[in-house]
Amino acid sequence: MREEWEKRLNHIRIRKEDMNKLVMNFLVTEGYAEAVAKFRMETGTKPDLNVAMIMDRMTVKKAVQCGNVEDAIEKVNDLNPEILDTNPELFFHLQQQRLIELIRNEKIEEALEFAQEELAPRGEENQSFLEELERTVSLLVFKDISNCPVRELLDISQRLKTANEVNAAILTSQSHEKGLNTINNIHSLSLEIVRKLVYLLALAQNIILVSSLFNK
């Protein structure tokens, strides 16, 4: 099956320039700064964002992934205070993640105080925020988290979800909305070509994950 699929892909022609732009867009969006620099050197394809901006964005994303949410909020504000000022949902989710980290570290009194002072007022203004707050606070009710119906909030996947949301917001603030360039570039291409592009981008991602991208 795989051999047949790859054989079909080999018969589809894509302009090298278009492919390079799509790969560069993927690398910039996902934050592979070192790969961006190497790919530019090897192909001459210019990224829409400079490497320093990518590194700043990845620093924020990594902070959230590590549970250092307060540090991440400070870094976002250093980059552009309007990101959180104009995106109440993102700010709430970051504050929610701060509450989750306090609960994870068993800082119960601090968690309750934080929820009451920082999140409760936002819940009064927004029903969905209130529901999310109630779900998060329910973590405190269960001594055995394995019995908690919302225990997934303590999973690493929750951190990743919040980190990805922050990543997308910073990209947008840098006039580089995630996926926009890729969509524009492939808008007029056939379905078969799009499938090949997706396949190649996925392949590029796998190569990066095993730390061998552009090492040949």
For each residue, the residues with C-beta under 8 A, 3 or more apart:
1: 4 5
2: 5 6
3: 6 7
4: 1 7 8
5: 1 2 8 9 199
6: 2 3 9 10
7: 3 4 10 11
8: 4 5 11 12 192
9: 5 6 12 195 196 199
10: 6 7
11: 7 8
12: 8 9 192 193 196
13:
14: 18 19 189 193 196 197
15: 18 19
16: 19 20
17: 20 21 45
18: 14 15 21 22 185 186
19: 14 15 16 22 23 197 200
20: 16 17 23 24 39 43 45
21: 17 18 24 25 45 181 185
22: 18 19 25 26 182 185 186 197 201
23: 19 20 26 27 39 45 200 201 204
24: 20 21 27 28 36 39 40 43 45 46 47
25: 21 22 28 29 48 181 182 185
26: 22 23 29 30 182 201 204 205
27: 23 24 30 32 35 36 39 47 204
28: 24 25 31 32 36 47 48 49 54 176
29: 25 26 171 176 178 179
30: 26 27 205 208
31: 28 54 57 58 61 167
32: 27 28 35 36 208 213
33: 36 37 51 54 55 58
34: 37 38
35: 27 32 38 39 208 213 214
36: 24 27 28 32 33 39 40 47 51 54
37: 33 34 40 41 51
38: 34 35 41 42 213 214
39: 20 23 24 27 35 36 42 43 45 214
40: 24 36 37 43 44 45 46 47
41: 37 38
42: 38 39 214
43: 20 24 39 40
44: 40
45: 17 20 21 23 24 39 40
46: 24 40
47: 24 27 28 36 40 50 51 54
48: 25 28 176 181
49: 28 53 54 174 176
50: 47 53 54
51: 33 36 37 47 54 55
52: 55 56
53: 49 50 56 57 174
54: 28 31 33 36 47 49 50 51 57 58
55: 33 51 52 58 59
56: 52 53 59 60 75 79 170
57: 31 53 54 60 61 79 167 170 171 174
58: 31 33 54 55 61 62
59: 55 56 62 63 75
60: 56 57 63 64 72 75 76 79 166 167 170
61: 31 57 58 64 65 163 164 166 167
62: 58 59 65 66 163
63: 59 60 66 68 69 71 72 75
64: 60 61 67 68 69 72 94 97 159 162 163 166
65: 61 62 156 159 160 163
66: 62 63 159
67: 64 97 101 104 159
68: 63 64 71 72
69: 63 64 72 73 94 95 97 98 101 162
70: 73 74 98
71: 63 68 74 75
72: 60 63 64 68 69 75 76 94 166
73: 69 70 76 77 84 94
74: 70 71 77 78
75: 56 59 60 63 71 72 78 79
76: 60 72 73 79 80 83 84 166 169 170
77: 73 74 80 81 83 84
78: 74 75
79: 56 57 60 75 76 83 170 173
80: 76 77 83 170 173
81: 77 84 85
82: 85 86 173
83: 76 77 79 80 86 87 90 169 170 173
84: 73 76 77 81 87 90 91 94
85: 81 82
86: 82 83
87: 83 84 90 91 169
88: 91 92 122 126
89: 92 93
90: 83 84 87 93 94 165 166 169
91: 84 87 88 94 95
92: 88 89 95 96 119 122 126 129 132
93: 89 90 96 97 162 165
94: 64 69 72 73 84 90 91 97 98 162 166
95: 69 91 92 98 99 118 119 122
96: 92 93 99 100 119 132 133 136 162
97: 64 67 69 93 94 100 101 158 159 162
98: 69 70 94 95 101 102 114 118
99: 95 96 102 103 111 114 115 118 119 136 137
100: 96 97 103 104 136 139 153 154 158
101: 67 69 97 98 104 105
102: 98 99 105 107 110 111 114
103: 99 100 106 107 108 111 136 139 140 154
104: 67 100 101 154
105: 101 102
106: 103
107: 102 103 110 111
108: 103 111 112 140
109: 112 113
110: 102 107 113 114
111: 99 102 103 107 108 114 115 140
112: 108 109 115 116 140
113: 109 110 116 117
114: 98 99 102 110 111 117 118 119
115: 99 111 112 118 119 120 133 136 137
116: 112 113 119 120
117: 113 114 120 121
118: 95 98 99 114 115 121 122
119: 92 95 96 99 114 115 116 122 123 129 133
120: 115 116 117 123 124 133
121: 117 118 124 125
122: 88 92 95 118 119 125 126 129 133
123: 119 120 126 129 130 132 133 134
124: 120 121 130
125: 121 122 129
126: 88 92 122 123 129 130
127: 130 131
128: 131 132
129: 92 119 122 123 125 126 132 133
130: 123 124 126 127 133 134
131: 127 128 134 135
132: 92 96 123 128 129 135 136
133: 96 115 119 120 122 123 129 130 136 137
134: 123 130 131 137 138
135: 131 132 138 150 153
136: 96 99 100 103 115 132 133 139 150 153
137: 99 115 133 134 140 141
138: 134 135 141 142 148 149 150
139: 100 103 136 142 145 148 150 151 153 154
140: 103 108 111 112 137
141: 137 138 148
142: 138 139 145 147 148 151
143:
144: 147 148
145: 139 142 148 151 154
146: 151
147: 142 144 151
148: 138 139 141 142 144 145 151
149: 138
150: 135 136 138 139 153
151: 139 142 145 146 147 148 154 155
152: 155 157 158
153: 100 135 136 139 150 158
154: 100 103 104 139 145 151 158
155: 151 152 158
156: 65 159 160
157: 152 160 161
158: 97 100 152 153 154 155 161 162
159: 64 65 66 67 97 156 162 163
160: 65 156 157 163 164
161: 157 158 164 165
162: 64 69 93 94 96 97 158 159 165 166
163: 61 62 64 65 159 160 166 167
164: 61 160 161 167 168
165: 90 93 161 162 168 169
166: 60 61 64 72 76 90 94 162 163 169 170
167: 31 57 60 61 163 164 170 171 178
168: 164 165 171 172 178
169: 76 83 87 90 165 166 172 173
170: 56 57 60 76 79 80 83 166 167 173 174
171: 29 57 167 168 174 176 177 178
172: 168 169 175 176 177 178
173: 79 80 82 83 169 170
174: 49 53 57 170 171
175: 172
176: 28 29 48 49 171 172 180 181
177: 171 172 180
178: 29 167 168 171 172
179: 29 182 183
180: 176 177 183 184
181: 21 25 48 176 184 185
182: 22 25 26 179 185 186
183: 179 180 186 187
184: 180 181 187
185: 18 21 22 25 181 182
186: 18 22 182 183 189 193 194 197
187: 183 184
188:
189: 14 186 193 194 197
190: 193 194
191: 194 195
192: 8 12 195 196
193: 12 14 186 189 190 196 197
194: 186 189 190 191 197 198
195: 9 191 192 198 199
196: 9 12 14 192 193 199 200
197: 14 19 22 186 189 193 194 200 201
198: 194 195 201 202
199: 5 9 195 196 202 203
200: 19 23 196 197 203 204
201: 22 23 26 197 198 204 205
202: 198 199 205 206
203: 199 200 206 207
204: 23 26 27 200 201 207 208 213
205: 26 30 201 202 208 209
206: 202 203 209 210
207: 203 204 210 212 213
208: 30 32 35 204 205 211 213
209: 205 206
210: 206 207
211: 208 215
212: 207 215 216
213: 32 35 38 204 207 208
214: 35 38 39 42
215: 211 212
216: 212
